[in-house]
Amino acid sequence: MTRAELINRIAEAHPDLNRATIQDVVLTIFDKIAASLSDGHRVELRGFGSFSVRTRQSRVGRNPTTGESVFVPTKAVPHFRPSKEIHERLNPHL
C-alpha cells in the first residue's frame, strides 16, 4: 500500500473528514516517526510494531560487475519489528 492509497482508504472510511486534513495527519505521523529515528530514538506503535535504528559495521564488499573490492562504510539502517498481534494476523495457523 502506498501513502496515497492509505490516505484514500482513510478518506473512504471517514467521508466526514476533509482529504487535505487526512493527508496532513498522515504526513505528520510519518515525519515524526522519521525524525525520532534520525534522533536515535525507538518508536513503538502498540498493536502494530516498533521501529528502531540498527548500525551496520563497515566491511569490504565486492563490485558485482568487476569483482573489485570496495570499502562499504558504517551506516545506520531502519529496523521494524511487528507486534504479536500483527504476527498472529499474518500467521493464524501458528
Phi and psi in degrees as a GROMACS rama.xvg file:
@    title "Ramachandran Plot"
@    xaxis  label "Phi"
@    yaxis  label "Psi"
@TYPE xy
-89.1604  169.936  THR-2
-61.1825  -41.0531  ARG-3
-63.9774  -41.0312  ALA-4
-64.0091  -39.2139  GLU-5
-61.0801  -46.6669  LEU-6
-61.3736  -42.6871  ILE-7
-63.532  -42.0705  ASN-8
-66.3432  -39.3997  ARG-9
-64.9628  -41.7064  ILE-10
-63.1695  -38.9298  ALA-11
-66.8654  -39.6676  GLU-12
-73.1721  -25.2472  ALA-13
-132.215  75.4941  HIS-14
-65.5928  -15.1038  PRO-15
-77.4172  -13.7279  ASP-16
-92.409  144.21  LEU-17
-73.2975  131.897  ASN-18
-58.6942  -37.284  ARG-19
-65.1595  -38.1065  ALA-20
-65.9965  -43.29  THR-21
-59.8892  -44.725  ILE-22
-62.0831  -43.2  GLN-23
-61.302  -41.4986  ASP-24
-65.6983  -47.3165  VAL-25
-61.9275  -45.954  VAL-26
-64.0006  -37.5554  LEU-27
-65.4629  -42.8241  THR-28
-60.9479  -48.7693  ILE-29
-61.7975  -40.0372  PHE-30
-64.2685  -42.328  ASP-31
-67.9893  -37.2044  LYS-32
-63.0563  -47.9003  ILE-33
-62.7242  -40.3329  ALA-34
-65.5963  -41.2793  ALA-35
-64.1611  -42.1587  SER-36
-65.0297  -40.9923  LEU-37
-67.4235  -24.0261  SER-38
-84.0449  -1.18034  ASP-39
89.0987  10.7127  GLY-40
-92.3056  156.526  HIS-41
-92.8183  143.291  ARG-42
-118.991  123.755  VAL-43
-118.093  124.884  GLU-44
-111.637  101.087  LEU-45
-54.8841  134.467  ARG-46
82.888  -6.05845  GLY-47
-120.462  -55.7656  PHE-48
158.219  -174.556  GLY-49
-131.002  145.956  SER-50
-110.471  139.136  PHE-51
-145.912  173.468  SER-52
-113.448  130.269  VAL-53
-116.321  154.421  ARG-54
-107.217  128.445  THR-55
-97.2301  126.843  ARG-56
-68.4717  155.533  GLN-57
-66.6647  154.418  SER-58
-159.409  171.596  ARG-59
-103.306  120.318  VAL-60
-109.686  -175.681  GLY-61
-126.495  137.674  ARG-62
-73.3173  117.861  ASN-63
-65.2363  -23.6756  PRO-64
-78.4634  -47.7794  THR-65
-101.471  -18.4889  THR-66
80.3778  1.8706  GLY-67
-70.7026  141.985  GLU-68
-70.8351  137.18  SER-69
-134.07  133.927  VAL-70
-78.424  126.991  PHE-71
-109.731  115.434  VAL-72
-72.47  165.356  PRO-73
-61.1909  140.407  THR-74
-149.459  155.907  LYS-75
-94.0346  137.815  ALA-76
-131.805  144.103  VAL-77
-74.3289  148.286  PRO-78
-133.519  136.049  HIS-79
-118.586  132.626  PHE-80
-121.268  115.405  ARG-81
-69.3705  153.088  PRO-82
-72.9232  168.624  SER-83
-61.1708  -39.0071  LYS-84
-62.8229  -43.4723  GLU-85
-65.2907  -43.9166  ILE-86
-59.9444  -42.0125  HIS-87
-69.0992  -34.2782  GLU-88
-68.4461  -33.4106  ARG-89
-78.3292  -26.1746  LEU-90
-130.429  68.3549  ASN-91
-67.5255  -21.0072  PRO-92
-81.905  -9.22911  HIS-93
